[in-house]
Amino acid sequence: MKNVKSKKNQKQFFEFKSRPLVRKGNTIYYGDIKGKYVVKMEVLETKKIKDLDVASKVGLLMVETSDKITDSQKIVKISEKNGLYPALDIAEAWLERAE
């Protein structure tokens, strides 16, 4: 993962496999919001490893970014994975196939 600076507002975003990765609370958005799809990941469960909370169950939604359809029509795919890395792998595969 690497940090990327936006030219307009100079904010930094993490990237995973050249796609933006943005987190707010227990929700992680993966993909470019300007693209046709993004994947929304919700951390559903965590477990303690030493002093760190680690995602143990993650829900995924592949969502169309179009403003022309209703929210319920935007959901393209749904899945649930055990852990953040398997969730990121499936999210990457979904976005790669959708291009």
CORJOUR-V444720 format. One line per field, one symbol per residue. psi: psi as a letter, one per 20 degrees, with the letter a starting at -180 (. if undefined). A space follows every 50 residues. Layout:
psi->???
This chain:
psi->qqqppphgjkqpqqqolkqqoppocjpppprphiahqrppppohqqqpod jpppphpppqppppjqiirrghihpgqqrpqnqgghghghgggghghi.
